[in-house]
Amino acid sequence: MFTGYLIPQNINGRISSSVYSMERFDTVNASNQYLRAYELLSLNINQDKFSLRTYLDFEGDLSAGDANEASRVRLYNLYLEGRDLFDVATIKLGRQPIFNSIEGGVYDGANVDLKFNRFRISGYYGGDVPSYQKVAFNDWKNNYVTGGKLITNAIDNFQVSLSYVNKNFKPEDYYALRLDPENNPINVLITHNSNQFSFGSAEVFYDLKNTAAIEARYDYDFNFEKTSKFEFNADYLQIDNLKLNVYYNYRDPRINYNSIFSVFNYGNTQEIEVGGDYTLNKEITLTGKVGDVIYQDDNSQRITLGVSTTYGTLTYLKNLGYAGEMDGLSLYTAHSFWDGILTPSAGISFTAYKLSPDDAVNDLASVLAGVNVRPYRALSFDLQGQYMDNKIYKNDFRFFFKINYWFNTNLGMM
């Protein structure tokens, strides 16, 4: 009976195999070939309220490049999850993703999520994952992340949250050539102190159906004792077929505590954008936005115009001012045939940019074409080619092929 109880009721996931190829011309007649292969596995084993979830990737360099980059296993997720335990708690143990407005990523540790009526509180602690998501543990003394979040919707149409995150990470030591007292070159081990993030955040979301939606967020840097970011976004939906939008943010550069960059004099930026979407009919939507970015001593403007249809999108972007002058036009289309069995796609874009009115114009052209074939619900094939041309990436051609297989198996009890 005990053995039968441990047998999972459901196994599901996805297996993907892909190949990525790139040919880059360094000069007119000389080019380098690059070829990489990827094997991805997403696997979930479920039994009642418990699940074992894993997500990993094996990548290999088939172009005989750097031997250290020839092959690598990336373990993104491997954790045990218990959901709605005692109708209160959800617990995760292992390597898992963290979704936080301040600091996101993957860590090795524990997450506890508790819910009480219209309140939810979560806390997490663990070690930073080694570079390239290696199958190993990091030094938790100098590399860790901890924090928590409180969320409530006790007031109708409102959601309010408070969160805190503290992340410590130590850069890798390395050797560098330096001069000794007699000016002879020697190898010196360069070490760094562990850098730290310590942030608090408050978020408010208001949603009045078919009328308005407002979201505001405030981030505070405890190490430097100052505002890190303020963000405001509002949609007005009361006018038929028209959605109006106002967006604003104040952003201070995020500098690691104990970092040498903290001694430099740097300024913040402010950004405001207004615009809207107008729905002509079920198939066509028009978009227009105007934005202004305010720097410490100057500013920059941008204009965005677009048309979205059931067959694709057409977008025009123009930048002016301190950030440079740019005109960009892009077209993308995709459409499914035979109930999704065949979905071809194509895109093209042209961009012209110069940093100041007196500079020469830099042009960029890119083209992509692809197709998705899904002969069965659980099996699909993706094929895409990309081409880019400018003065840096001259005649840059890239090729991507991918196979996806989804599986879902229910097992009976023994």
QUIBEL-V143687 format. One line per field, one symbol per residue. ss: DSSP state (h for helix, s for strand, l for the rest). psi: psi as a letter, one per 40 degrees, with the letter a starting at -180 (. if undefined). burial: # if it has 16 or more other C-alpha atoms within 10 Angstrom, else .. A space follows every 10 residues. Layout:
# QUIBEL-V143687
ss=???
psi=???
burial=???
This chain:
# QUIBEL-V143687
ss=lhhhhhllls ssssssssss ssssslllll ssssssssss ssssssslls ssssssssss slllllhhhl ssssssssss ssssslllss ssssssssll llllssssss ssssssllss ssssssssll hhhlllllll lllsssssss sslllllsss sssssssssl lllssssssl llllssssss llllssssss ssssssssll lsssssssss sllllsssss ssssssllll lsssssssss slllllsllh hhhlllllss sssssssssl lllsssssss ssssllllss sssssssssl lsssssssss slllssssss ssssssslll lsssssssss ssssllllll lsssssssss ssssssllss sssssssssl lllllsssss ssssssssss llll
psi=dddddehidh hiaihhhihh ihhhhdadeh iihhhiihhh hhhhhhhbei ihhihihhii heefbhdeed iihhhdigih hhifhffdih hhhahiihhi edhiaiihai hhhihhbfih hiiiiaiihi iffigiiihd degihiaihh hifdhheihh ihiihhhhih iiiiiihihi defhhihhhh iiihiihhii ihhhhhhhhe cihhhihhhh hddefihdih hhhhhhedhh ehhihhhiih hhhhhhieid eeeihiiiii hhhiaihhhd aeehhhhhih ihhhadeaii iihhiihhie eaihhhhhii adeihhhhhi hhiihiiffe dhgiiiiiih hhiidideii hhihhihihi ihhgdidehi hhhhihhiha edghfhhihh hihhhiihhh iii.
burial=.......#.# #.######## #####..... ....###### #######..# #######.## #......... ########## ###.....## #######... .##..##### #####....# ########## ..#....#.. .######### ###....### ########## .......... .......... ...####### #######... .######### #.....#### #######... .######### ##..###... ........## #########. ....###### ####....## ########.. .######### ########## ####...... .######### #####..... ..######## ####....## #########. ...####### #####..... ....
